Amino acid sequence: MRSDSWLTGWYYNRIAVVTGGNKGIGLEVCRQLVSNGVTVVLTAIDEKMAREAVEKLKGQELSNVLSHQLEITDASRIDRLADFLKTRFGKLDILVNNAAVSGVEYAQDPVDGWFSNEREKGEFSGMDRDQRLEWLWRSCRETYDAAKEGLQTNYYGTKHVIETFRPLLQAASDGRIVNVSSDFGLIESVNTRCRSSES
């Protein structure tokens, strides 16, 4: 914990839930919160991935972190986590909604790697925001099923998490909600040419 931070006092004895906390931005949010004294419940759609992320943090001497499986489109799993939080802590101070899907289908599976070599990876790293968005749109297809999954997860799933956890947030002295998003979700990024030709 950083003793020189004015936030140290605020963070002490706080409870946070981070959805999609097992990698990327979610994992870094967990790392930052835990390092400032917050007890974090790191969630992921896959229980094993959540546990592995927690072990990674504990390996960095960050111990006040727990794992919990959460699929934000599954109301029963959201309720189960809310019951756990109520029983264990009686409140929730910080809810970070980070779990999301892209809402598009990729021409190449990102798990297999976007780039065939280091040169391509370097070129992407050197792109500005607009160039990256253009590159992503060329590498993706907008389909009904992917868009439906995006809406179910990113909007309705997140909304259900907030509604279910609201009593726990209200039980805290000053509960907070943080919704993480990306440029990929901006309306200005939608390819209107493709949409109008499908009408």
Secondary structure as UniProt FT lines:
FT   TURN            3..4
FT   TURN            6..7
FT   HELIX           8..11
FT   TURN            12..13
FT   STRAND          15..18
FT   TURN            19..22
FT   HELIX           24..35
FT   TURN            36..37
FT   STRAND          39..44
FT   HELIX           47..58
FT   TURN            59..61
FT   STRAND          65..69
FT   TURN            72..73
FT   HELIX           75..88
FT   STRAND          94..97
FT   STRAND          105..106
FT   HELIX           110..112
FT   HELIX           118..125
FT   HELIX           129..138
FT   STRAND          140..141
FT   HELIX           144..150
FT   HELIX           151..157
FT   HELIX           158..171
FT   TURN            173..174
FT   STRAND          176..179
FT   HELIX           183..185
FT   HELIX           187..189
FT   HELIX           192..198
//
